[in-house]
Amino acid sequence: MPADTNPAGDIFGGWLMSQMDLAAGNMAARVALGRCATVAVEGMKFLRPVKVGDEVTLYATLRRVGRTSMRIHVDAWARSRFAKDGAPVTSADFVFVALDEDGAPRAIFEEDAG
């Protein structure tokens, strides 16, 4: 939306990063079967701008599950409204920690990570 853009009409990088965090967070919650928190975002570079009206598609891939944390890679692609093909915009690794009811780190059991 226009409120999410800079004066040149490009979508703010922070908006795109928040969408990527939501996608990774959905996967983290499914893997951990519960609440998770983002603790790090690594390696984000913007390859091209996203314009108002572009369709943004996010692809999340589980890269690693540790005792209490997991690494999820997210690729973001954008396609102009009337174009046939999209192109990569950015990617990053999101690190999440599984949390218990009190907000403390908890173990992710192997059978839960399937």
C-alpha positions as CSV (number, residue, x, y, z in Angstrom):
1,M,0.0,0.0,0.0
2,P,1.2,3.6,-0.5
3,A,1.7,4.1,3.2
4,D,4.3,1.4,3.1
5,T,6.5,3.2,0.5
6,N,9.3,5.6,0.3
7,P,9.0,8.8,-1.9
8,A,10.2,6.8,-4.9
9,G,7.3,4.4,-4.6
10,D,9.4,1.5,-3.4
11,I,8.1,-0.7,-0.6
12,F,10.1,-0.2,2.7
13,G,12.6,-3.0,3.3
14,G,11.3,-3.2,6.9
15,W,7.8,-4.0,5.6
16,L,9.2,-6.8,3.5
17,M,11.3,-8.1,6.4
18,S,8.3,-8.2,8.6
19,Q,6.4,-10.3,6.1
20,M,9.4,-12.7,5.9
21,D,9.4,-12.9,9.7
22,L,5.8,-13.8,9.7
23,A,6.4,-16.6,7.1
24,A,9.3,-18.0,9.1
25,G,7.4,-17.6,12.3
26,N,4.5,-19.7,11.0
27,M,6.9,-22.5,10.1
28,A,8.7,-22.2,13.5
29,A,5.4,-22.6,15.4
30,R,4.5,-25.7,13.3
31,V,7.9,-27.3,13.9
32,A,8.0,-26.5,17.6
33,L,4.3,-27.1,18.1
34,G,4.0,-23.9,20.1
35,R,5.2,-20.4,20.7
36,C,8.6,-19.2,19.3
37,A,10.5,-15.9,19.2
38,T,12.8,-14.5,16.5
39,V,16.3,-14.1,17.9
40,A,18.3,-13.3,14.8
41,V,18.0,-12.4,11.1
42,E,21.1,-13.0,9.1
43,G,22.3,-12.2,5.6
44,M,19.6,-10.0,4.1
45,K,20.5,-8.1,0.9
46,F,18.0,-6.3,-1.3
47,L,18.5,-7.2,-4.9
48,R,15.8,-5.0,-6.5
49,P,13.0,-2.8,-5.3
50,V,9.4,-4.0,-4.8
51,K,6.9,-1.5,-6.2
52,V,3.3,-0.8,-5.0
53,G,1.1,-3.4,-6.7
54,D,3.8,-6.1,-7.1
55,E,2.8,-9.6,-6.0
56,V,5.2,-10.8,-3.3
57,T,5.7,-14.5,-2.8
58,L,7.7,-16.0,0.2
59,Y,9.3,-19.4,0.4
60,A,10.3,-20.7,3.8
61,T,12.7,-23.7,4.2
62,L,13.7,-25.3,7.4
63,R,17.5,-25.5,7.5
64,R,18.3,-26.8,10.9
65,V,16.7,-27.8,14.2
66,G,18.7,-27.7,17.4
67,R,17.8,-28.4,21.0
68,T,15.8,-25.2,21.5
69,S,16.3,-23.2,18.3
70,M,15.8,-23.5,14.6
71,R,17.1,-21.8,11.4
72,I,14.6,-21.0,8.7
73,H,15.7,-19.6,5.3
74,V,13.2,-17.3,3.5
75,D,13.4,-16.3,-0.1
76,A,11.3,-13.4,-1.3
77,W,10.2,-13.0,-4.9
78,A,8.2,-10.2,-6.6
79,R,6.2,-10.1,-9.8
80,S,4.9,-7.0,-11.4
81,R,1.1,-7.0,-11.5
82,F,0.9,-7.8,-15.2
83,A,4.2,-9.7,-15.7
84,K,4.3,-13.4,-16.3
85,D,7.5,-14.1,-14.3
86,G,8.8,-12.9,-10.9
87,A,12.4,-12.3,-9.8
88,P,14.2,-12.7,-6.5
89,V,14.1,-9.7,-4.2
90,T,15.9,-10.8,-1.1
91,S,16.5,-13.7,1.2
92,A,17.6,-14.2,4.8
93,D,18.0,-16.8,7.6
94,F,15.7,-16.3,10.6
95,V,16.7,-18.0,13.9
96,F,13.9,-18.8,16.3
97,V,13.8,-20.2,19.8
98,A,11.0,-22.3,21.1
99,L,9.4,-20.8,24.3
100,D,7.5,-22.3,27.2
101,E,4.4,-20.7,28.8
102,D,6.7,-18.4,30.8
103,G,8.7,-17.2,27.8
104,A,11.8,-19.2,28.7
105,P,13.6,-21.4,26.0
106,R,12.3,-25.0,25.8
107,A,13.5,-28.1,24.1
108,I,12.3,-29.0,20.6
109,F,12.0,-32.8,20.7
110,E,13.1,-34.7,17.6
111,E,9.6,-36.3,17.1
112,D,8.2,-32.7,17.1
113,A,10.6,-31.4,14.4
114,G,9.3,-33.8,11.7
